[in-house]
Amino acid sequence: MGNIRTAMNRGAYDFVTKPIDFSDLETTLQKTINDLQLLIEGIQAKENLNQAVEEKEVALQSAAFKQQFLANMSHEIRTPLNAVVGMTNLLLDKGPREDQLRYLNAMRQASKNLLNIINDILDISKIEAGKIVLEEIDFDLTETVDSVYQTLHLRAEEKKLNLLYTFTDEVPKWIIGDPTRLTQILINLTGNAIKFTPEGGTITIQISKEKGTDPVWLKFEVVDTGIGISADQIHKIFESFSQENSETTRKFGGTGLGLSISKQLVELQGGTLQVSSTKGVGTTFWFLLPYPVGKPIEKTEQQETETLLRPIHVLLSEDQPMNQMVAIDTLEGMFEGIKIDVANNGQEAVDKSAEQKYDLIFMDVHMPVMDGYTATKLIRSSGNINASTPILALTANAVKEEIDKCLESGMNMHMAKPFEPEKLKKIVIQLVG
């Protein structure tokens, strides 16, 4: 036994004694083989785990690169687009001739189309990355659907189409959910219906109560008398970048992202987007969504022509000359007596903020010498006369991570370029008022 103990202590796996008992030898050998097999399986499992971890890291890195690429591309496209949209709006306010008005309106519509394409691509990337955050707020359903109608009825009239919307009596006026995403879905579906419905046709947005009391399940339908979708192609229409066929793409344009985005947004809210269609007769898209019943929001009375009661002094931090021109001319047209200083980079913004008290600071993000995030942090931590001055991010960055980064650096609000003048006016009044 002493020799056996010594052997085991020195690393022997097992032992058999002499004279050999072959039954004992067979059992020992089988046990050794089984243990060896378990050891091999363990090594293989560890290798598989390591490979899975590596693949996950590569996938995460790839996703991060994709998000950064999209953020950069969004910024690079939005920056010159802001100048195009801004200067078009400024020219429209100058009382152009009738022929000039036609060209300028076409430019504005083309710019909106380009911006919609950019937003669609960003939305698809956010949905794929699981970064869509849904609101849960009280909102007026009637007002939301009417806003869809107001957005699209001129487009329908240009094609000589009838655009209608209807509610059944059981549908609650106030519900709780995400009005922005519901609007986006209905605009996508209704815009598609307008695109694919010939002159003289009709598109109807129908909202009815399907079941339940709280939450109430509402059925949304967009019914058109358009060209319809063939039965063998209908399953393809919800795929990203897909349309019924290449002829559809050539004739009607578009990215093929609208239906894919709508489908995924509906599913994120607990519903399913479905379609029925007859070629040459028309198409109906419909979905059910659950909404808790909401409470009316008391609106404060505000004049539509609300403006500031005093002249203001602002600092515009912007490195692009064209965008400086758009911002200055837009703000001067909005607010009488406004005084605007310009900083061409973040360092200039920090320096100027230490010398002069401002009512508001506009802060671009991507600037030479010093970026807007760093400049904002330095202004906030400086203890100088503008340490608590409202700072508005007016930037071509439009992805959630960049918006969050603006707020985390100390900016009060974010507005993406190209901006809508009326929205900018309201935000300025809100921050300075």
Secondary structure, 3 states (H helix, E strand, C coil): CHHHHHHHHCCCCCCCCCCCCHHHHHHHHHHHHHHHHHHHHHHHHHHHHHHHHHHHHHHHHHHHHHHHHHHHHHHHHHHHHHHHHHHHHHHHCCCCCHHHHHHHHHHHHHHHHHHHHHHHHHHHHHHHCCCCCCCCEEEEHHHHHHHHHHHHHHHHHHCCCEEEEEECCCCCCEEEECHHHHHHHHHHHHHHHHHCCCCCCEEEEEEEEEECCCCEEEEEEEEECCCCCCCCCHHHCCCCCCCCCHHHHHHHCCCCCHHHHHHHHHHHCCCCEEEEEECCCEEEEEEEEEECECCCCCCCCCCCCCCCCCCCEEEEECCCHHHHHHHHHHHHHHCCCCEEEEECCHHHHHHHHHHCCCCEEEECCCCCCCCHHHHHHHHHHHCCCCCCCCEEEEECCCCHHHHHHHHHHCCCEEEECCCCHHHHHHHHHHHHC
